[in-house]
Amino acid sequence: MLTRILRPAEYSKLADTEVGALWPHLTAQTRVVVVEDHGQIVGCHVLQAVLHAECLWIHPAHRGKTSVARRLWTAVQHEVRDHFQASGFATAAINEDVARLLRHVDAQPIPGQHYMVRI
């Protein structure tokens, strides 16, 4: 068995793994650790930096009005594209109001429970 970092040119080998449809969207900063048995991937783990937005907050007096949310959303999109040069970001909804906003902008839920692993 061989453990190695998969080269980006080989990412298509991940199509039949848990990575599935994600592999075409992996960035240059991605590292894919694989274990191979006679050239076949038998284990993999994707390591990538993910832009993560947190702590969306709108003053109670301005909730339910669109001006603050719209201004935040426009500025966030600009920063994601221009500063981080990313096409999206991960976030979490800790209440139904935030979940409703996320659905409104066509955010897609990420399956599973997410954890922070300390090294």
ABEGO torsion letter per residue (X at the ends): XBBBBBBAAAAAAAAABAAEAAAAABBAABBBBBBBBGGBBABBBBBBBBBBBBGBBBBAAABGBAAAAAAAAAAAAAAAAAAAGBAEBBBBBABAAAAAAAAAAGBBBBBEBBBBBBX
